[in-house]
Amino acid sequence: MAKNKKMRILYIIMVAIFSVTFYFGIIVNPNFNIYDFCMNLSSEVLGLVIAIVLVDTYVREKRK
């Protein structure tokens, strides 16, 4: 039960962060360009994946 509660809290936090990011990136920005937005978002996702792979590899090697 506690794990489900933690996951719900994490999901709510992630949705809040993405909502605020999209609000400031799209609605408030007067110079919004969809191409730049998609390129920046894809580079962020790629950087996140690379960081997760590196950290996961480090943790696995540390456990050995």
RACOR-V923352 format. One record per backbone hydrogen bond with DSSP energy under -0.5 kcal/mol. CO is the residue of the C=O (numbers start at 1). NH is the residue of the N-H. If there is no record, write none. Layout:
co=<CO CO>
nh=<NH NH>
//
This chain:
co=<1 2 3 4 5 6 7 8 9 10 11 12 13 14 15 16 17 18 19 20 21 22 22 23 23 28 29 33 34 35 36 37 38 39 40 41 42 43 44 45 46 47 48 49 50 51 52 53 54 55 56 57 58 59 60>
nh=<5 6 7 8 9 10 11 12 13 14 15 16 17 18 19 20 21 22 23 24 25 26 27 27 28 30 32 37 38 39 40 41 42 43 44 45 46 47 48 49 50 51 52 53 54 55 56 57 58 59 60 61 62 63 64>
//
